[in-house]
Amino acid sequence: MRKKDRRLQQFKSYLILGLLLPLGFILILSTVGSKEFNAPRKFVFEMIATAQYGVSKVTGYCRSLWDGYVVLWNVRDENKKLRDELLKYKALSNEYREAAVTNVRLNKLLKLSESLPSPTLTAQIVGRDPSLWFRTVVINRGTSSGVEKGMPVVTDAGVTGQVMNTSPHYSKILLTNDPNSAIDVLVQKSRVQGIIKGAGREGYRMHYVLKNSEVHKGDQIVTSGLGGVFPKGLQVGTVTKTVKDRRGMFQKVFVEPSVDFFKLEYLVIILKKDSLAE
C-alpha cells in the first residue's frame, strides 16, 4: 500500500511540474512585451525563437517537398496523358488531311478518265529511277491488269509518258521529259505541227518547226493525235521562248511542261491494244 501511495505521489508531482513549466513559459512570454528583457528572459526568448525558426524551416521545406514531388504527381500524369492524346489527334488530323488531298486528286483523275477514250486504268507510282540518263517511274500495275508496252500515260495536267516495260504486277513508265521520248504535237492557236522531245530539266524542245511558222511565247502545245498513241488535244505544255538562227530552216522552240514531274503520285493509263511506242 505504501509503495502504491509513493508512486501516486510521484506521478502527481511530475504532473504538477509538467503543468507548471508551460505556465512559467507562458508567464514569461506574456510579460515580454510589457517589460524589458533581463538575462533569464533573453535566454528563454533566444531558445524559443531559435526553436520556432528551426520548426518553421523544417515545415517550409516539407511543404515545398510535398508540393513539388507529391502533389504534382497527379498533374504530371495528367500532362503526360494530354500530350499523348495530342500527338494521337495530330497524327489522325494528318491522316485525314492526306486522305482529303488524295480524294481530290483521285476525283480529278476520275473526271479525266471519263473524258478519255475507254478503257482506262489508274495506277500509283511506287518507285523512281535514280539514273541520270533515264527519267522513268514504276507503277503498281502490270500485264495482269491489261497494261502493255507503248500505252500512253496521262494525268489531269496533261501528257506524262508511255509504258516502257511491263511485268505481271508492275510497269516502268518513260516520262515525256526524258530525251528518248518523242510526241507528235501542234500549236493550239496556229495549228503548226512539230515533235516534242524531252530536254531534262529544261522541259521540252519542239523540233521541226519552220522559221516562217507562227509560234509565240505563251502558245499552248497539245497532242496532234498523229501516230495513234496519244488522243488528240491533250495538254502538253506552254511555249516559253522561240529562237530563229540565221542558219538552218527550223526555229528553236522551248516548251514548259504542263505536268510537274516532281509531284507525280497517280497516273492514268489509256489501255489501247494497238499502241506503239513513238
C-alpha positions as a LaTeX table, in Angstrom:
\begin{tabular}{lrrr}
\hline
Residue & $x$ (\AA) & $y$ (\AA) & $z$ (\AA) \\
\hline
Met1 & 0.00 & 0.00 & 0.00 \\
Arg2 & 2.82 & 2.40 & 0.89 \\
Lys3 & 4.59 & 1.71 & $-2.41$ \\
Lys4 & 1.42 & 2.48 & $-4.32$ \\
Asp5 & 0.95 & 5.71 & $-2.36$ \\
Arg6 & 4.53 & 6.76 & $-3.13$ \\
Arg7 & 4.11 & 6.07 & $-6.82$ \\
Leu8 & 0.88 & 8.01 & $-6.82$ \\
Gln9 & 2.55 & 10.95 & $-5.10$ \\
Gln10 & 5.47 & 10.86 & $-7.60$ \\
Phe11 & 3.01 & 10.83 & $-10.51$ \\
Lys12 & 1.18 & 13.80 & $-9.01$ \\
Ser13 & 4.47 & 15.65 & $-8.58$ \\
Tyr14 & 5.50 & 15.04 & $-12.20$ \\
Leu15 & 2.08 & 16.10 & $-13.39$ \\
Ile16 & 2.21 & 19.35 & $-11.40$ \\
Leu17 & 5.73 & 20.03 & $-12.66$ \\
Gly18 & 4.63 & 19.36 & $-16.24$ \\
Leu19 & 1.83 & 21.86 & $-15.83$ \\
Leu20 & 3.91 & 24.50 & $-14.08$ \\
Leu21 & 6.69 & 24.59 & $-16.66$ \\
Pro22 & 4.43 & 25.55 & $-19.60$ \\
Leu23 & 2.66 & 28.05 & $-17.34$ \\
Gly24 & 6.03 & 29.53 & $-16.47$ \\
Phe25 & 6.96 & 29.90 & $-20.14$ \\
Ile26 & 3.58 & 31.41 & $-20.86$ \\
Leu27 & 4.02 & 33.83 & $-17.99$ \\
Ile28 & 7.46 & 34.85 & $-19.23$ \\
Leu29 & 6.21 & 35.37 & $-22.77$ \\
Ser30 & 3.21 & 37.36 & $-21.59$ \\
Thr31 & 5.50 & 39.78 & $-19.80$ \\
Val32 & 7.98 & 40.12 & $-22.65$ \\
Gly33 & 6.06 & 42.83 & $-24.43$ \\
Ser34 & 5.44 & 44.92 & $-21.33$ \\
Lys35 & 8.83 & 44.81 & $-19.62$ \\
Glu36 & 12.45 & 44.98 & $-20.65$ \\
Phe37 & 14.32 & 41.73 & $-21.04$ \\
Asn38 & 16.59 & 40.66 & $-18.27$ \\
Ala39 & 19.21 & 37.96 & $-18.69$ \\
Pro40 & 16.94 & 34.94 & $-17.97$ \\
Arg41 & 14.20 & 36.28 & $-20.21$ \\
Lys42 & 16.65 & 36.93 & $-23.01$ \\
Phe43 & 17.97 & 33.42 & $-22.73$ \\
Val44 & 14.49 & 31.88 & $-22.76$ \\
Phe45 & 13.42 & 34.10 & $-25.62$ \\
Glu46 & 16.52 & 33.19 & $-27.62$ \\
Met47 & 15.88 & 29.50 & $-27.08$ \\
Ile48 & 12.22 & 29.74 & $-28.02$ \\
Ala49 & 12.90 & 31.90 & $-31.11$ \\
Thr50 & 15.63 & 29.53 & $-32.28$ \\
Ala51 & 13.30 & 26.58 & $-31.85$ \\
Gln52 & 10.50 & 28.39 & $-33.72$ \\
Tyr53 & 12.87 & 29.30 & $-36.56$ \\
Gly54 & 14.04 & 25.71 & $-36.87$ \\
Val55 & 10.47 & 24.41 & $-36.83$ \\
Ser56 & 9.40 & 26.95 & $-39.50$ \\
Lys57 & 12.36 & 26.00 & $-41.76$ \\
Val58 & 11.60 & 22.30 & $-41.46$ \\
Thr59 & 7.90 & 22.93 & $-42.02$ \\
Gly60 & 8.58 & 25.10 & $-45.11$ \\
Tyr61 & 10.94 & 22.52 & $-46.57$ \\
Cys62 & 8.44 & 19.72 & $-46.01$ \\
Arg63 & 5.69 & 21.81 & $-47.56$ \\
Ser64 & 7.77 & 22.59 & $-50.67$ \\
Leu65 & 8.77 & 18.95 & $-50.92$ \\
Trp66 & 5.13 & 17.93 & $-50.70$ \\
Asp67 & 4.02 & 20.49 & $-53.28$ \\
Gly68 & 6.86 & 19.76 & $-55.71$ \\
Tyr69 & 7.08 & 16.00 & $-55.59$ \\
Val70 & 3.91 & 14.59 & $-54.14$ \\
Val71 & 1.02 & 16.83 & $-55.05$ \\
Leu72 & 2.29 & 17.32 & $-58.63$ \\
Trp73 & 2.49 & 13.64 & $-59.41$ \\
Asn74 & $-1.15$ & 13.61 & $-60.46$ \\
Val75 & $-0.60$ & 16.75 & $-62.52$ \\
Arg76 & 2.41 & 15.21 & $-64.27$ \\
Asp77 & 0.49 & 12.05 & $-65.07$ \\
Glu78 & $-2.37$ & 14.12 & $-66.43$ \\
Asn79 & 0.00 & 16.24 & $-68.55$ \\
Lys80 & 1.61 & 13.09 & $-69.98$ \\
Lys81 & $-1.79$ & 11.70 & $-70.90$ \\
Leu82 & $-2.75$ & 15.01 & $-72.51$ \\
Arg83 & 0.49 & 15.09 & $-74.53$ \\
Asp84 & $-0.06$ & 11.53 & $-75.72$ \\
Glu85 & $-3.62$ & 12.34 & $-76.73$ \\
Leu86 & $-2.45$ & 15.50 & $-78.52$ \\
Leu87 & 0.11 & 13.53 & $-80.53$ \\
Lys88 & $-2.55$ & 10.94 & $-81.34$ \\
Tyr89 & $-5.01$ & 13.55 & $-82.57$ \\
Lys90 & $-2.29$ & 15.31 & $-84.59$ \\
Ala91 & $-1.49$ & 12.03 & $-86.34$ \\
Leu92 & $-5.18$ & 11.46 & $-87.05$ \\
Ser93 & $-5.52$ & 15.02 & $-88.32$ \\
Asn94 & $-2.59$ & 14.49 & $-90.71$ \\
Glu95 & $-4.15$ & 11.25 & $-91.92$ \\
Tyr96 & $-7.48$ & 12.96 & $-92.54$ \\
Arg97 & $-5.81$ & 15.83 & $-94.43$ \\
Glu98 & $-3.79$ & 13.41 & $-96.55$ \\
Ala99 & $-6.92$ & 11.37 & $-97.26$ \\
Ala100 & $-8.77$ & 14.53 & $-98.29$ \\
Val101 & $-5.96$ & 15.61 & $-100.63$ \\
Thr102 & $-5.74$ & 12.12 & $-102.12$ \\
Asn103 & $-9.50$ & 12.07 & $-102.60$ \\
Val104 & $-9.36$ & 15.36 & $-104.52$ \\
Arg105 & $-6.60$ & 14.03 & $-106.79$ \\
Leu106 & $-8.43$ & 10.78 & $-107.44$ \\
Asn107 & $-11.63$ & 12.68 & $-108.25$ \\
Lys108 & $-9.71$ & 14.72 & $-110.82$ \\
Leu109 & $-8.30$ & 11.53 & $-112.32$ \\
Leu110 & $-11.80$ & 10.03 & $-112.37$ \\
Lys111 & $-13.14$ & 13.02 & $-114.31$ \\
Leu112 & $-10.15$ & 12.75 & $-116.64$ \\
Ser113 & $-10.82$ & 9.06 & $-117.21$ \\
Glu114 & $-14.41$ & 9.86 & $-118.16$ \\
Ser115 & $-13.18$ & 12.29 & $-120.83$ \\
Leu116 & $-10.62$ & 9.88 & $-122.31$ \\
Pro117 & $-11.23$ & 7.00 & $-124.72$ \\
Ser118 & $-12.09$ & 3.96 & $-122.64$ \\
Pro119 & $-10.88$ & 1.75 & $-121.14$ \\
Thr120 & $-8.53$ & 3.47 & $-118.73$ \\
Leu121 & $-6.70$ & 2.38 & $-115.60$ \\
Thr122 & $-5.50$ & 4.39 & $-112.60$ \\
Ala123 & $-2.11$ & 3.47 & $-111.14$ \\
Gln124 & 0.06 & 4.69 & $-108.28$ \\
Ile125 & 3.76 & 5.49 & $-108.58$ \\
Val126 & 5.78 & 3.20 & $-106.30$ \\
Gly127 & 9.32 & 3.93 & $-107.45$ \\
Arg128 & 11.57 & 6.30 & $-109.39$ \\
Asp129 & 14.64 & 5.57 & $-111.48$ \\
Pro130 & 17.73 & 7.11 & $-109.81$ \\
Ser131 & 19.64 & 7.07 & $-113.09$ \\
Leu132 & 20.74 & 10.40 & $-114.57$ \\
Trp133 & 20.30 & 9.14 & $-118.14$ \\
Phe134 & 16.69 & 7.99 & $-117.96$ \\
Arg135 & 13.66 & 9.64 & $-116.39$ \\
Thr136 & 11.31 & 6.82 & $-115.52$ \\
Val137 & 8.88 & 5.82 & $-112.78$ \\
Val138 & 7.48 & 2.48 & $-111.67$ \\
Ile139 & 3.73 & 1.97 & $-111.19$ \\
Asn140 & 1.78 & $-0.75$ & $-109.37$ \\
Arg141 & 0.01 & $-2.05$ & $-112.48$ \\
Gly142 & 1.24 & $-4.64$ & $-114.95$ \\
Thr143 & 0.20 & $-7.16$ & $-117.56$ \\
Ser144 & $-2.22$ & $-8.80$ & $-115.12$ \\
Ser145 & $-4.21$ & $-5.53$ & $-115.24$ \\
Gly146 & $-4.02$ & $-5.26$ & $-119.03$ \\
Val147 & $-1.05$ & $-2.89$ & $-119.27$ \\
Glu148 & 1.12 & $-3.28$ & $-122.37$ \\
Lys149 & 4.25 & $-1.64$ & $-123.74$ \\
Gly150 & 3.66 & 1.62 & $-125.60$ \\
Met151 & 0.39 & 2.57 & $-123.91$ \\
Pro152 & 0.03 & 6.32 & $-123.24$ \\
Val153 & 0.06 & 7.65 & $-119.68$ \\
Val154 & $-1.52$ & 10.95 & $-118.64$ \\
Thr155 & $-2.64$ & 12.96 & $-115.62$ \\
Asp156 & $-5.24$ & 15.67 & $-115.18$ \\
Ala157 & $-2.46$ & 18.19 & $-116.01$ \\
Gly158 & $-1.60$ & 16.62 & $-119.34$ \\
Val159 & 0.61 & 14.10 & $-121.12$ \\
Thr160 & 3.01 & 12.28 & $-118.81$ \\
Gly161 & 4.68 & 9.41 & $-120.67$ \\
Gln162 & 4.40 & 5.94 & $-122.17$ \\
Val163 & 4.67 & 2.41 & $-120.85$ \\
Met164 & 8.25 & 1.27 & $-121.43$ \\
Asn165 & 8.44 & $-2.19$ & $-119.82$ \\
Thr166 & 5.95 & $-4.42$ & $-118.05$ \\
Ser167 & 5.80 & $-7.33$ & $-115.61$ \\
Pro168 & 2.75 & $-9.11$ & $-114.17$ \\
His169 & 2.18 & $-6.52$ & $-111.42$ \\
Tyr170 & 4.41 & $-3.54$ & $-112.24$ \\
Ser171 & 5.32 & $-1.35$ & $-115.20$ \\
Lys172 & 8.04 & 1.16 & $-115.99$ \\
Ile173 & 6.92 & 4.47 & $-117.47$ \\
Leu174 & 9.17 & 6.58 & $-119.71$ \\
Leu175 & 8.35 & 10.19 & $-118.83$ \\
Thr176 & 7.92 & 12.73 & $-121.60$ \\
Asn177 & 10.77 & 14.90 & $-120.28$ \\
Asp178 & 13.23 & 12.07 & $-121.00$ \\
Pro179 & 15.47 & 12.76 & $-124.05$ \\
Asn180 & 14.38 & 9.40 & $-125.50$ \\
Ser181 & 10.72 & 10.46 & $-125.58$ \\
Ala182 & 9.12 & 11.98 & $-128.70$ \\
Ile183 & 5.48 & 13.00 & $-129.23$ \\
Asp184 & 3.65 & 14.46 & $-132.25$ \\
Val185 & 2.18 & 17.83 & $-131.22$ \\
Leu186 & 0.78 & 21.04 & $-132.63$ \\
Val187 & 0.43 & 24.65 & $-131.57$ \\
Gln188 & $-3.17$ & 25.01 & $-130.45$ \\
Lys189 & $-3.66$ & 28.50 & $-131.88$ \\
Ser190 & $-1.81$ & 28.41 & $-135.22$ \\
Arg191 & $-2.04$ & 24.60 & $-135.74$ \\
Val192 & 1.67 & 24.44 & $-136.51$ \\
Gln193 & 2.90 & 20.88 & $-136.13$ \\
Gly194 & 6.13 & 19.51 & $-134.71$ \\
Ile195 & 7.63 & 16.88 & $-132.45$ \\
Ile196 & 8.16 & 17.37 & $-128.73$ \\
Lys197 & 11.27 & 15.78 & $-127.23$ \\
Gly198 & 12.33 & 15.71 & $-123.61$ \\
Ala199 & 15.09 & 18.11 & $-122.57$ \\
Gly200 & 15.52 & 17.01 & $-118.95$ \\
Arg201 & 15.47 & 19.92 & $-116.53$ \\
Glu202 & 14.81 & 22.34 & $-119.37$ \\
Gly203 & 11.44 & 20.71 & $-120.03$ \\
Tyr204 & 10.71 & 20.14 & $-123.72$ \\
Arg205 & 12.08 & 21.17 & $-127.10$ \\
Met206 & 9.73 & 21.36 & $-130.10$ \\
His207 & 11.55 & 20.23 & $-133.24$ \\
Tyr208 & 10.96 & 20.62 & $-136.98$ \\
Val209 & 9.14 & 23.96 & $-136.76$ \\
Leu210 & 9.86 & 26.11 & $-139.82$ \\
Lys211 & 11.17 & 29.65 & $-139.31$ \\
Asn212 & 8.17 & 31.22 & $-141.00$ \\
Ser213 & 5.72 & 29.33 & $-138.75$ \\
Glu214 & 3.62 & 31.34 & $-136.30$ \\
Val215 & 4.82 & 30.26 & $-132.85$ \\
His216 & 4.95 & 32.73 & $-129.97$ \\
Lys217 & 5.69 & 32.78 & $-126.28$ \\
Gly218 & 2.62 & 31.70 & $-124.30$ \\
Asp219 & 1.16 & 29.48 & $-127.05$ \\
Gln220 & $-0.35$ & 26.21 & $-125.82$ \\
Ile221 & 1.04 & 22.93 & $-127.17$ \\
Val222 & $-1.30$ & 19.91 & $-127.43$ \\
Thr223 & $-1.09$ & 16.41 & $-128.86$ \\
Ser224 & $-1.84$ & 16.17 & $-132.56$ \\
Gly225 & $-3.25$ & 12.64 & $-132.50$ \\
Leu226 & $-0.81$ & 11.51 & $-135.22$ \\
Gly227 & 0.88 & 8.19 & $-134.65$ \\
Gly228 & $-2.16$ & 6.67 & $-132.97$ \\
Val229 & $-0.70$ & 6.74 & $-129.46$ \\
Phe230 & $-1.98$ & 9.83 & $-127.65$ \\
Pro231 & $-5.52$ & 11.07 & $-128.26$ \\
Lys232 & $-5.73$ & 14.44 & $-129.99$ \\
Gly233 & $-5.94$ & 17.63 & $-127.94$ \\
Leu234 & $-4.24$ & 16.56 & $-124.69$ \\
Gln235 & $-2.31$ & 19.32 & $-122.93$ \\
Val236 & 1.48 & 19.11 & $-123.32$ \\
Gly237 & 2.92 & 22.47 & $-122.29$ \\
Thr238 & 3.38 & 26.19 & $-122.92$ \\
Val239 & 5.90 & 27.90 & $-125.22$ \\
Thr240 & 8.43 & 29.85 & $-123.16$ \\
Lys241 & 10.84 & 31.02 & $-125.87$ \\
Thr242 & 11.50 & 30.85 & $-129.63$ \\
Val243 & 14.89 & 31.33 & $-131.31$ \\
Lys244 & 15.44 & 31.83 & $-135.06$ \\
Asp245 & 19.06 & 31.33 & $-136.10$ \\
Arg246 & 20.43 & 32.59 & $-139.40$ \\
Arg247 & 21.47 & 29.11 & $-140.35$ \\
Gly248 & 19.07 & 26.29 & $-140.92$ \\
Met249 & 15.44 & 26.19 & $-141.87$ \\
Phe250 & 13.94 & 25.42 & $-138.44$ \\
Gln251 & 13.46 & 27.61 & $-135.38$ \\
Lys252 & 14.11 & 26.52 & $-131.81$ \\
Val253 & 11.01 & 26.32 & $-129.64$ \\
Phe254 & 11.32 & 25.83 & $-125.87$ \\
Val255 & 8.27 & 24.47 & $-124.04$ \\
Glu256 & 7.48 & 24.29 & $-120.32$ \\
Pro257 & 5.67 & 21.02 & $-119.43$ \\
Ser258 & 2.14 & 21.29 & $-118.10$ \\
Val259 & 2.92 & 18.40 & $-115.74$ \\
Asp260 & 5.04 & 18.83 & $-112.62$ \\
Phe261 & 7.09 & 15.65 & $-112.76$ \\
Phe262 & 8.37 & 16.09 & $-109.21$ \\
Lys263 & 4.85 & 15.89 & $-107.77$ \\
Leu264 & 3.52 & 12.86 & $-109.61$ \\
Glu265 & 1.71 & 10.29 & $-107.46$ \\
Tyr266 & $-1.10$ & 8.80 & $-109.55$ \\
Leu267 & $-1.31$ & 8.23 & $-113.30$ \\
Val268 & $-3.99$ & 7.22 & $-115.78$ \\
Ile269 & $-3.11$ & 4.62 & $-118.42$ \\
Ile270 & $-5.11$ & 4.54 & $-121.65$ \\
Leu271 & $-5.47$ & 0.84 & $-122.42$ \\
Lys272 & $-5.06$ & 0.95 & $-126.20$ \\
Lys273 & $-4.30$ & $-2.53$ & $-127.52$ \\
Asp274 & $-2.81$ & $-1.22$ & $-130.77$ \\
Ser275 & $-0.43$ & 1.25 & $-129.09$ \\
Leu276 & 3.10 & 1.51 & $-130.45$ \\
Ala277 & 5.89 & 3.39 & $-128.74$ \\
Glu278 & 6.67 & 6.60 & $-130.57$ \\
\hline
\end{tabular}
